[in-house]
């Protein structure tokens, strides 16, 4: 990735990260939003009318990205609930207006991450604001990467094939030669092309899929750490714990414990 393609941003000045519950006939209008932020619908549905854009019907799991200055209105006929978060998003480089879509449908893992952030904010510990800031930045960084990766893969059939292979096989160990055969490319050319286009190696991309799956399995409470390690293709708990700590900045045991505590 060249310097022209680099993205640098910061998030600061978080004002809230809270779940709200509204009754029937909820009608909220913001003619000029003061700060950036997002809204994640956690239950029910509503109509969202943003001036200058098409109306949206938002439901549970919809994650809406707001920018400073947005003029919009929410209306819900029936009771609904949502997590709202406000902060300043400062782009050091990159294009803010084209970086992310207005709305995405959250996966279960993404939904869980935002829910944990709101609960972390509500605890009001001395480190809650810092923890939320780090969590929001990590979430947005993943969104930026996913958006950029989709644009790149859509324009490169070989990269799309490699990504499809990785999503279907990340739970097991494999060699580059196997993916290369799947993409009808030489291993060295695939490695070089993937790294150039995606800004990471094939292994790094696979590891991102694994850590996402690990968070989901441990958050659900149905899988132990050992079972999660086996499910994701690790030979033992020790290697899985080292992997999880490197990417999640906490141990799997602590992650699972905090999930139970906050949940």
N, C-alpha and C positions, 0 to 999 in steps of 0.2 A: 504494500500500500504506500503510495507516495504521500508527500507532505500536503499536496493539494487535496487529497482525499481524507486527511486527518480530521478528527472530531474532538473538540475539547470543550467541556461544559462543567458548570458547577451549580449546585443547588444549595440555597441558604435561606435564612429567614422563614423557617417553617412556622406557620401560624396555627395550624390544626391538622390532625389526622384522626378523624372521629367518625364513628358510625352514628347516623341519625335515623330516626323513625318518624314518618309523617303519616297523618291521617288521610282519609278520603277527601278529595278536592284540593290536594296540595298544589299550590300555585306560587312559584317563585320566579322573580324577574331580576336580572342583573344587567343593567344597561351599559355598564363599563367595568368589567372585572378588574380589580385593583392589582392582582398578582396572578402568576401562573398556577397550575395545579391539575388535579384530576378528580373525577367522581367515579366510583365503582358501585354499580347497583348490586345490592345483596339480596333483594327480594322485591317482588312486584314488578310493575312496569310504568313507564311514563312517556309522555311526548316531549321531545326536546327541539326547540325552535331556535336556531342560531341565525342571527341576521346575516343575510348574504349567502346562506347555505340551505341545502334541502333539509326538510324536517326529518327527524330521526325518531324511531320508536325504540326506546331503550328498555332492556329487560335484565333479569338477574344474570350476572357475569359480564355485562357490557362495561367496558372501561373507557371513559370519555376523557380526552385530553383537552384542557382549556389553556388559553393563552391570555396574558395580560391585555386588557382592552376589549375582550369578547363581549358581545351584547347578545344575551340569550334568555330563554324562558323555559322552565320546567313546569309541566302540568300533569297531574296524576289523578284519575277519577277514583281509584281505589287506594288503600293504604300501601305504602312502599317504604323501603329502607335502602340506605346507601352509605358508603364511606366517602367522605369528602376530605380533601387534603389541599392546602394552599401553601405556596412557597415561591421563591424567585428562582427562575431557571435562566442562568447566564451562559450564553454561548460565547466561548473564547474564539472558536472557529467552527466552520460548518454552517449549513443553511438551516436555520430554525424553522422556517415556514414549510420546507419540504422534507424535513427529517422524519416526521412521524405522521401516521394517519390520524384522523380526528377520533375514531373509535375503533377499538378492537374487541374481539370476544376472548375473554380470559380462559385459559386452561385451568384445570383444578389446581395445578401447582401455582400458577400466577395468582389465582383467587386466594389461596392459602397464604401466600407471601404478603399480600396487601392486608388481609385480615390480621395477620401477626403484627404488622406495622401499627395498625390502629390500636391493637391491644397493648403493644409496647408503649405507645404514646400515652395511653390511658393509665398506665402504671405510675407514671410521673416520678421515675427514679432520677438520680442525678445525671445518669448517662442516657436517659430515654431520648432526648432530642438528638444527640450525636448518633445513637443507634438507628433512629428513624432516618436521619439524613443519609447515612451510609446505605441503608436498605433501599431508600428511594433512588439514590444514584445508581445502585447496582441494578435495580429494576429497569430504570430508563436506559441504562447502557445496554441491557439485554434487548430492549425494544429497538434501539438504534441499530444494533447488530442484526437483529432479525429482519428489519426493514431493508437494510443494505444488502444482506445476504440474499433475500428474495429477489431484489432487483438484479443482482449479479447472476444468480442462477437462472432466472427467467431468460437472460440474454446469452446464456452459455449452456447448451445441452449437455456437454460433458460434465460440467460442475453440477448440474441438476441431477444427473445420474449418480454421481458420487455421493451427493447429499441424500438421495433416496436410499442408496445402499447403507449409508451410515445410520439413518433413522431406523432401518429395518434390522440392523445387525449390531447395534452398539452394546448390547448386553453380552456379547461374546468377544473373544480375542481373535483377531485375524491379521493377516499380513497385507501390506500394500499391494502385493502382486494379485491378490484376489479381487480387490476393488478395481485395479487396473484392467484385469480381464473383463470385468463387468462393464467397464466404460470403454473398452476397446482402445486403450492407450498403454503406452509403456509406463512402468512404475515411476521412473525418474521424471518423465514429462508430467504425469499426473500430480506428483508431489509438488513440482515447481509451479504448475498451473494453478493448483488448488490454493497454495500458499499466497501466490500473487493476487488471486481474485478475492479470496476470503479473509486474508490477513491473519491466518492461523494455519497450523498443520492439520492433516487428517486426524492425527491422534488427539490434538487439542479440541477439535470439533467433536470427536467421539466422547471425550471426557466431559465436555459441557452437557452433552445429552445424558451422560451417566450421572452427573451431579444433580441435574434436574430430576431425574427419575429417583435418585436416592432421597432427595428432599420429600418427594411425593410419598414414597413408601414409608419413611420414618414418621412423616406427619400423620399418616393414616392410623398409626398405632397397631396395625395388624401384623406388621413384620418386625421381628427383632433385628438387632444390628447384624448378627450372624446371618440371618435369613436374607437380609437386604444385600449383604456382601455376596452371597452365593447367587442370588437372583441376577446381580449385575456382572457376573463373570469373574469375580475376584477369588483368588485361591485361598485366602484366609482373611480373618477380621483385621489382623495387623495391617496388611497392605491396604485394605479398604479404609481403615481409620486414617492412615497417612494421606491417602487420596482425598478423603472427605474434608479433612482439616485444611489441606492446601487450598482447596477451592471455596469452601464455605466459611473459612476463618473461625471455625469452632469444631469441637469433636462431635462425632455422631451421637455419643451418649448425652452430651450437653444439649445438643439440638433437640433430641427426642424429649429430654426432660423439660426444656423450656416450652416446647410445643404442648406438652401435657399440662404444664403450669398455666400457660396463657389460654389454652383451649377450654 
